[in-house]
Amino acid sequence: MENHLAFSNLKLGNLIKGEMGVGDKMRFWIDPWTAQDPLRDLFPNLFLNERDKGCLITSRYERVGNDTVWKWDWKRLNLSQNEAIEFSECLNLVQQASFSNTPDRWVWPNDPSGVFSVNSMKKILFNISNPSAPFILKWNSWVPKKVNIHVWKAEMDRPSTLVALSKRNIEVGPVKCRLCGDYEESSDHLLTSCYFATLIWQFVSN
């Protein structure tokens, strides 16, 4: 199941939403509590500079009267330019959080009840496995079957290009085209837009 979700750039953990009470059960950086994605994914430079990466929310704030004071524990106190930008955005995001005296809890937003159900999970997997195509691909009978299959996969952006692998959270380094080095290596670029691809198509047409 996780492979199906990863193929569509989805994480099982991101399908569950945390509703914060006092913040004593949710992890500040790792659990998605103030946004759809965890703070470690939204602010990766800050996360690298954090000393206690598994800290709970309660260890990062304290109530002073009616105000919430946020506390931080950095490895380096002098933030870089990128870290300073992320810190400003992170602070703005967490300041929007509202606290209560109720316990933290996890909800399943894909069901009206907020409770996980097998039926709602089946609907998610079905939608992933059956995306609506913009057009119906007409197979060509005079080319090898593997060519038709490759074109069909390319139309759905399924080939393992650098961009596609990166979206599946596979570490590939820079996603610039290895042939021309000018643009990101997507299916469309690799098969039609790349300078080297146009040379090959010209050779084939001649």
Helices and strands as residue ranges (DSSP letters): H 2-7, G 12-15, E 17-19, H 39-42, H 44-49, G 57-60, E 61-64, E 67-70, H 81-94, E 105-107, H 118-129, H 145-155, H 162-167, H 187-188, I 189-193, H 195-205
